[in-house]
Amino acid sequence: MRFSRRSTSRTCPICGYSLQEDIEKDLASDAGSKSAAYTEAIVTHIQTVHPDFWNWQQSKRRLGFGLGIVTSALTGIGLFYLLAIVLQVPGGNWGGVIATFSSVGFLVPYALITRRGAEHFQSTMA
């Protein structure tokens, strides 16, 4: 399960519960990194306080993975067509571009599914 590490507030995306105490407790008991402590704290919180969201997210993993493969393949094929056939860019210059965009294309569907689910469960909590 992945959540944004850019969040400086370190709160639950569903209920807004501050995870700072849990993170500090994890850091005190284990010499791991702060991002690992955040991941552990959010996963534990979601599993115990929001088990319906946890079950929903686990059920959507396979869908996100499948859509990620399709999106990645379509992105790679589209960029190959654009760069190789339409623009006729020499081959050695665009391989990394296609790989990068395909990787991002793989992650986008799962991120959107998770975000949409968090918004839905957040609105039902209010």
Number of C-alpha atoms within 10 A of each C-alpha: 11 10 15 10 13 8 9 7 12 18 16 18 18 19 17 11 13 14 18 15 10 17 21 15 13 19 16 11 9 10 9 11 10 14 12 14 22 22 17 15 23 24 17 13 17 18 14 11 11 15 12 13 19 16 12 13 18 13 11 15 15 12 13 21 15 15 18 22 17 16 20 24 16 15 20 21 14 14 20 20 13 13 19 14 10 10 10 11 13 10 10 7 10 15 14 10 14 19 15 14 14 23 18 15 21 23 17 15 21 22 16 12 16 21 13 12 17 18 14 13 17 16 11 10 9 7
